[in-house]
Each structure stands twice: as C-alpha cells, then as structure tokens.
Amino acid sequence: MTSETTSSTDALPRIVPQRGMPEQVRIYEVGPRDGLQAEAVRVPTAVKAEFVRRLVEAGLTTIEVTSFVSPRWIPQLDDAHEVLTAVGPLDGIRLPVLVPNERGLERALAAGAREIAVFASATESFAKNNLARDMAGVLAMFEPVVRRARAAGLPVRGYVSMCFGDPWEGDVEPRKVASVARGLLDMGCTSLSLGDTIGTGTPGHVLELLDTVRGAGIPLERTALHFHDTYGQALANVHAALTAGVTEFDSSAGGIGGCPYARSATGNLATEDLVWMLRGLGIHTGVDLNALAATSRWMAHHLGRPSPSRVVTALA
Ligand code: MG
C-alpha cells in the first residue's frame, strides 16, 4: 500500500465519447417495482418511500414506483396506494405505476397516479402462464385500461415481455414482437418497453429486432429496451441498441429483482452498471453514481443480501 492509493468511492470511468452515440439517455428506473416485486423479503412501506426519495436525490427522474396488481398475486407490493401517496407528486419527476386491469387503474388514479404502464407478451406461452389469457385476450384486457387512462390525460407505457427468448417456446421471432408492439401503439400506448425477460438476447439479435420493429413503423424514439443480465449480456445489448438510436433503457438500482422464469437469480440490469458505461461514453444521464450506489447498499441491508451490481460492489 502506498500513500497514493485513492479512495475507491472517488473512482469514475475516464470519459471517451464514441461517434454515433446519443448525447443523452433516459434511465427508466424499475427498482421499486420490478426489483422489489421479485425479492423474497417484503420491505416496509416507509423504506419503499425512502427508497424512491433517495433515487430522486441521486438524480433519477423517471421511477416506476409500484404496481396496482392484486395483493394476492404480489404481496410484496400490497401497499401500492400508501407508497405512491407518500412520495408523489413531485415536480419534474415522473412516477409511473404498473396497472394490470381496470380495477388496478381505478386504484392507481385514486392514489394520484399521473402515468401508468401495462404489460403484454410477445409469446402465447408467457401470456397463458403469466396472465392466464391468450395474446389477443391480453390486448383485449388492456384496451379499456389504455383508453380510460388516455382519456384521463395519462401517458401509458406498454411493456412487451419475452421479446428475445421464452422459457417455454425458446427463440422468439422479431416479427411477433413487432406485431404486439404495433398493437399496443394502435391501442393508444404512448411509449413501449421491449423486454428480454429471460436475458438470452445478444447484440446481433438486438439489432435484428430493432430493424424489424422500425420496419413495422414503430418509432425508436418511443421505444425503450429492458435487459436482464442473466447470461451477462445486458450491457453489450445496451451498447448495440445505442448504436441503433435507442435512448431509453430500463434498469434497477443495485440490480435488485430476479426473474422467476429464468434459471439464475440474476435479473435486472443494475442502474449503476448502466450509468458507469454511459458515463464512460460521455452520455449524460443526470445520475450521481456514488449517491446511487450508497442507496443500493442501504437497500441491500434491508433485503438481507448483497447487491448483485458489479459497480456497487466495486465502489464499496
Ligand atoms: Mg425486469
């Protein structure tokens, strides 16, 4: 050890921009919803609200706060009303919530939601196994939800699950993804998030999917990507998508939340890992990496397991 050893908390990547990349990326933070719903530990309401506040302080401006699904399905988020009313509304901060059906929309509106998300599937198997309907039935279920939310002036994000691989069907054809995505936009969704739910996608596959989606007339400015790091491909996939012009990515602070359909416990791309790469590329996100990592360490303590994020671990 020499006296020149610097504190690891001051470590940040050297900034070297790459030609053809966007100047700015929006991070759609999913930790409080997609993260916590898949964790075994049920976090107290006050801790969830504090989590969202700390994410805002770290510079995140779009945070999916909770889900208005039936508490019988996801008991971890049975306090959706309390959490949303505790944190919102916040000026300049988008706090979308997941809504599964019309009942969920009513509850979300009663709690003051100003933006919602619905979730469809690119495969019949996932729709049947996770939503208990066929794909057409899923779209039919969301049609009145989207219509009513839009009539109330709310933006609506449409998630598409299983866009790359499916645990029951294997490989997923890009044109099937484009078809569901088109259906969600036609229904009135204002933006999309295409998810690699089991994490099997690779960069060439990402570019093929984005080509197909764009070819179907879907604007990439309204299309986010949601990668899982199950097979270690999430950042490579983000990099490929950046070269294709995608400027919004979903990630979870500290990488919390596994995927119940994948074999590994590794789930969401960690926001810190994403921010590290974007920062190195000179791409602005507005996120304070050290403040965010400190928040993830604090949340790891509440969840009783270390953060799976490489950057959170390295900065500790
Ligand atoms: Mg996820």
Residues whose N, C-alpha, C, O or C-beta is under 5 A from the ligand:
A	BS01	MG	D34 N268
